[in-house]
Amino acid sequence: MRFLLRLLDALLPPRHTKALVESATLEMLGAHVSPSTQRLAAATVTSLLPYRAPLVRALIHEAKYHADAKATELLGTVLADYLRTYEEDRRFDTKRIVLIPAPLSSKRLRERGYNQVESIVRAALPQLPDRFLFGTDVLIRTKETVPQARLSRKERLTNVSDAFAVTGAIPEDAIIVLLDDVVTTGSTLAGMSASFNTGNRPAILLALAH
């Protein structure tokens, strides 16, 4: 079997990003974890990993475009570790923390078959206390938008304007955590946040990489 795998790799070399993921360990990824908070698109966003690091880019790519289980699990563990520490440091006076992944449009979800941010949150949840809830049905994307990677900074800020709508109820005492995989201008998370009439409700904007 090992000989056959080596032969297949020689005839059909794996993607460079796939090869990086296959050799990755949690310790290797942990060395890149460096949470930083920035003011982007009129929103304060915290990111956990540097997207410039080849391993981080590979994990994001494989989770996003190939639903790679190992990449998803590693990113989910980093997310869970951060959320546990964040909760312990702040000792929130609430019983529930709702994790809301950036939604895909119905068209893109049909094409891809999965939402990679949702998959990463699912991987994180078993590693978190029960007070963390999955808000996958709370927010929807109401219009098809051009992929942000194709747009300029100015175009990104307007591309997701009014692109989201709240469709589910959130407990009054819950903290909202809005999540995306990669943040550049912060426009997607800012658009998600603007969809909520949060009032005094704490809302945390979080990205895996920046």
Number of C-alpha atoms within 10 A of each C-alpha: 6 7 8 9 10 12 12 12 11 10 9 9 12 13 11 10 17 20 13 19 24 13 9 17 13 12 9 11 17 14 9 15 18 11 16 13 12 12 11 16 18 10 18 16 23 22 23 22 24 19 21 10 12 13 22 23 19 21 25 26 19 21 26 20 12 14 19 18 14 16 26 24 20 23 29 24 21 19 24 21 14 15 20 14 11 12 12 10 9 8 9 14 9 11 12 19 25 20 23 23 30 24 24 23 18 14 11 14 13 11 9 14 11 16 20 27 26 24 19 29 25 18 20 22 18 13 16 16 14 11 12 21 16 17 20 17 13 17 22 21 18 16 17 14 15 12 10 18 9 9 12 10 16 10 13 22 18 13 20 23 17 14 18 23 17 16 10 11 10 15 11 10 13 20 22 23 20 23 28 24 23 21 21 16 21 26 24 27 25 21 22 27 19 15 16 15 9 13 7 6 13 13 18 17 21 26 24 25 25 21
